Amino acid sequence: MKPALALVFVLSLLIAPPLRAGESVVVVELFTSQGCSSCPPADAYLRELAAREGVLALALHVDYWDYIGWQDSFGQAAWSDRQRAYAEIGGRNWVYTPQMIINGTDDVAGSRPEDVEVLIRAHGAKAPAVTLNARRMEDTLQITAQIAGKNTGQINESASKGVGGPYLVQLFRYLPHQEVEISRGENAGRTLGYTNIVTGIDLLATWDGWSALAIEAPMAGKQSGMVIIQSRGPGAIIAATAVE
């Protein structure tokens, strides 16, 4: 990208309008690694996305780069498996870092923010098919969900078309931010910041997508989390919210 165009693009990100009321929350999953020299710009971009209204951004650190000399302190084989599952469902024969998966369906290089922005706007412009709420009450998380407009009798037919499970109701636990000093591997000598680092995914329930959902789950008061409702696979994400 030429310097002048790069400056225009950066400015466009800074003034990008937030999602309007009635638009859907967009989940961005970044598959990254501390041992990947091309990942730091994507990690920094994810931090920008995490601060943006209407976007839920998560970093899943894979473990398949550990062999090159640095073991990712957040890496988990489960996240490598999740990325491979996305690739299989999407008909791709490879995985890579930095890769972003948007709302469980679209894949894009995390090093190409301009392409990510297009997908975020496209997904955000869709009317939400499901209303989802998650509220913390002391050490208990209360979760409710239903088809959008069902309680008023004004269901958005186009948005709700195809809604019907089974869906996985999941709690993504994460660390909001960590700085890491890397002494070996491709990023040796650098101190890098990581945002919304996924530490675990709890399957809370399986939901049919039609009947009202009301469940509770344990969650300590100091933990950070997001509730994500997603097709099996992993597949399309139909609803998501940060834990209040």
C-alpha positions as CSV (number, residue, x, y, z in Angstrom):
1,M,0.0,0.0,0.0
2,K,1.4,3.4,-1.0
3,P,2.1,5.8,2.0
4,A,-0.6,8.3,0.9
5,L,-3.2,5.6,0.6
6,A,-2.1,4.1,3.9
7,L,-2.6,7.4,5.6
8,V,-6.1,7.8,4.1
9,F,-7.0,4.3,5.3
10,V,-5.8,4.8,8.8
11,L,-7.8,8.0,9.1
12,S,-10.9,6.2,7.8
13,L,-10.5,3.7,10.6
14,L,-10.3,6.4,13.2
15,I,-13.5,8.0,11.9
16,A,-15.4,4.7,11.0
17,P,-18.9,5.1,12.3
18,P,-20.2,2.8,15.0
19,L,-22.9,0.3,14.2
20,R,-26.3,1.8,14.3
21,A,-29.1,0.7,16.6
22,G,-30.7,-2.5,15.3
23,E,-27.5,-3.7,13.6
24,S,-25.9,-6.9,14.7
25,V,-22.9,-7.3,16.9
26,V,-19.9,-8.7,14.9
27,V,-17.5,-11.3,16.3
28,V,-13.9,-11.2,15.1
29,E,-11.7,-14.2,16.0
30,L,-8.0,-13.6,15.4
31,F,-5.8,-16.8,15.2
32,T,-2.4,-15.6,16.1
33,S,0.9,-16.7,17.7
34,Q,3.7,-15.1,19.6
35,G,6.1,-16.9,17.3
36,C,4.7,-15.4,14.1
37,S,6.6,-12.4,12.8
38,S,3.7,-11.2,10.6
39,C,1.2,-11.3,13.5
40,P,2.1,-8.1,15.6
41,P,0.3,-5.7,13.2
42,A,-2.8,-7.9,13.4
43,D,-2.6,-8.1,17.2
44,A,-2.4,-4.3,17.3
45,Y,-5.4,-4.0,15.0
46,L,-7.4,-6.4,17.1
47,R,-6.8,-4.1,20.1
48,E,-8.4,-1.3,18.0
49,L,-11.4,-3.5,17.2
50,A,-11.8,-4.5,20.8
51,A,-12.5,-0.9,21.7
52,R,-15.0,-0.4,18.9
53,E,-18.8,-0.3,19.6
54,G,-20.6,-3.2,17.9
55,V,-17.5,-5.4,17.6
56,L,-16.5,-8.3,19.9
57,A,-12.8,-9.1,19.2
58,L,-11.1,-12.2,20.5
59,A,-7.5,-13.6,20.2
60,L,-7.0,-17.3,20.0
61,H,-3.3,-18.3,20.2
62,V,-2.4,-21.4,18.2
63,D,0.4,-23.8,19.1
64,Y,1.7,-24.9,15.8
65,W,4.4,-22.3,15.6
66,D,5.9,-23.3,18.9
67,Y,8.5,-25.6,17.1
68,I,10.4,-22.6,15.7
69,G,12.0,-21.7,19.0
70,W,9.4,-19.9,21.1
71,Q,6.5,-21.5,23.0
72,D,3.5,-19.2,22.9
73,S,2.5,-18.6,26.5
74,F,-1.2,-18.4,25.5
75,G,-1.1,-21.1,22.9
76,Q,-3.5,-24.0,23.1
77,A,-4.0,-27.0,20.8
78,A,-7.7,-26.5,21.2
79,W,-7.5,-23.2,19.3
80,S,-5.4,-24.8,16.6
81,D,-8.2,-27.4,16.3
82,R,-10.8,-24.8,16.2
83,Q,-9.1,-23.0,13.3
84,R,-8.7,-26.3,11.4
85,A,-12.4,-27.0,11.9
86,Y,-13.2,-23.6,10.4
87,A,-10.9,-24.4,7.5
88,E,-12.6,-27.8,6.9
89,I,-16.1,-26.4,6.9
90,G,-15.0,-23.6,4.6
91,G,-13.4,-26.0,2.2
92,R,-9.9,-24.7,2.8
93,N,-6.9,-27.1,3.0
94,W,-4.7,-24.8,5.0
95,V,-4.5,-22.7,8.1
96,Y,-2.3,-19.7,8.7
97,T,-1.6,-16.8,11.0
98,P,-2.7,-14.0,11.3
99,Q,-6.2,-15.1,10.2
100,M,-9.5,-13.5,11.2
101,I,-12.8,-15.3,11.1
102,I,-15.8,-13.0,11.0
103,N,-19.0,-14.1,12.6
104,G,-17.9,-17.8,12.2
105,T,-18.3,-17.7,8.4
106,D,-15.9,-15.4,6.5
107,D,-12.1,-15.8,6.7
108,V,-9.7,-13.0,5.9
109,A,-6.0,-12.2,6.5
110,G,-5.6,-10.2,9.8
111,S,-2.9,-8.3,8.0
112,R,-5.4,-6.7,5.6
113,P,-7.6,-4.3,7.8
114,E,-9.2,-2.9,4.7
115,D,-10.7,-6.3,3.9
116,V,-11.7,-6.9,7.5
117,E,-13.5,-3.5,7.6
118,V,-15.6,-4.5,4.6
119,L,-16.7,-7.7,6.2
120,I,-17.5,-6.0,9.6
121,R,-19.7,-3.5,7.9
122,A,-21.5,-6.2,5.8
123,H,-22.2,-8.4,8.9
124,G,-23.1,-5.4,11.1
125,A,-25.7,-4.2,8.6
126,K,-27.8,-7.3,9.0
127,A,-30.7,-7.1,11.3
128,P,-30.2,-9.3,14.4
129,A,-32.1,-12.5,14.3
130,V,-31.8,-13.2,18.0
131,T,-31.8,-10.9,21.1
132,L,-29.2,-12.1,23.7
133,N,-28.6,-10.8,27.2
134,A,-26.0,-11.8,29.7
135,R,-25.9,-10.3,33.2
136,R,-23.6,-11.1,36.1
137,M,-25.2,-11.5,39.5
138,E,-22.4,-11.9,42.0
139,D,-20.7,-15.1,40.9
140,T,-23.6,-16.3,38.6
141,L,-24.1,-15.4,35.0
142,Q,-27.7,-15.2,33.9
143,I,-28.3,-15.6,30.1
144,T,-31.5,-15.1,28.2
145,A,-32.1,-15.3,24.4
146,Q,-35.1,-15.4,22.0
147,I,-35.9,-14.7,18.4
148,A,-35.8,-11.0,17.8
149,G,-39.2,-9.4,18.1
150,K,-40.9,-12.6,19.4
151,N,-42.1,-11.0,22.7
152,T,-43.8,-8.2,20.7
153,G,-45.2,-10.4,18.0
154,Q,-43.2,-8.5,15.4
155,I,-40.6,-11.0,14.3
156,N,-38.2,-9.9,11.6
157,E,-39.0,-12.6,9.1
158,S,-35.9,-11.9,6.9
159,A,-33.5,-11.8,9.8
160,S,-35.1,-14.9,11.5
161,K,-35.3,-17.0,8.3
162,G,-33.4,-20.2,8.9
163,V,-33.1,-19.6,12.7
164,G,-33.4,-23.0,14.3
165,G,-30.8,-25.0,16.0
166,P,-29.2,-26.8,17.4
167,Y,-27.0,-24.0,18.5
168,L,-24.1,-24.0,21.0
169,V,-24.4,-21.5,23.8
170,Q,-20.8,-20.8,24.8
171,L,-18.9,-18.7,27.3
172,F,-15.6,-17.4,26.0
173,R,-13.3,-16.5,29.0
174,Y,-10.5,-14.2,28.2
175,L,-7.7,-12.0,29.6
176,P,-8.3,-8.3,28.6
177,H,-4.7,-7.5,28.0
178,Q,-1.2,-8.8,28.6
179,E,2.3,-7.7,27.7
180,V,4.8,-10.4,26.8
181,E,8.6,-10.2,26.5
182,I,9.7,-12.6,23.8
183,S,13.3,-13.9,23.9
184,R,13.4,-16.4,21.1
185,G,11.9,-17.2,17.8
186,E,10.9,-14.8,15.0
187,N,9.9,-12.0,17.4
188,A,12.9,-12.4,19.7
189,G,13.8,-9.2,21.6
190,R,10.3,-7.7,21.3
191,T,7.8,-6.9,24.0
192,L,4.3,-7.3,22.5
193,G,0.8,-6.5,23.7
194,Y,-2.1,-8.9,23.3
195,T,-5.8,-8.2,23.7
196,N,-8.8,-10.3,24.7
197,I,-6.8,-13.5,24.9
198,V,-9.1,-16.5,25.0
199,T,-8.2,-18.8,27.9
200,G,-11.2,-21.2,27.7
201,I,-14.5,-21.9,26.1
202,D,-17.3,-23.4,28.2
203,L,-20.3,-25.1,26.5
204,L,-23.2,-23.9,28.6
205,A,-26.2,-25.3,26.7
206,T,-27.5,-26.5,23.4
207,W,-30.4,-24.4,22.2
208,D,-33.1,-25.1,19.5
209,G,-33.2,-21.5,18.4
210,W,-37.0,-21.2,18.7
211,S,-38.0,-21.5,22.3
212,A,-37.0,-18.9,24.8
213,L,-33.6,-19.6,26.4
214,A,-32.9,-18.9,30.1
215,I,-29.9,-20.5,31.8
216,E,-27.4,-19.7,34.5
217,A,-23.7,-20.5,34.7
218,P,-21.0,-19.9,37.4
219,M,-18.7,-17.0,36.7
220,A,-16.4,-15.3,39.2
221,G,-16.8,-11.6,39.5
222,K,-13.3,-10.7,38.3
223,Q,-13.4,-12.8,35.1
224,S,-14.0,-11.4,31.7
225,G,-16.2,-13.2,29.2
226,M,-18.4,-13.1,26.1
227,V,-21.4,-15.2,25.4
228,I,-21.6,-16.5,21.9
229,I,-24.4,-18.5,20.3
230,Q,-23.1,-20.4,17.3
231,S,-23.9,-23.3,14.9
232,R,-22.1,-26.5,15.4
233,G,-19.0,-27.0,13.4
234,P,-18.0,-24.3,14.4
235,G,-20.3,-22.4,12.1
236,A,-22.2,-19.2,11.8
237,I,-22.5,-17.0,14.9
238,I,-26.1,-15.8,15.3
239,A,-25.8,-13.8,18.5
240,A,-23.1,-12.6,20.9
241,T,-22.7,-10.2,23.8
242,A,-20.1,-9.1,26.3
243,V,-20.8,-10.1,29.9
244,E,-21.9,-7.0,31.8
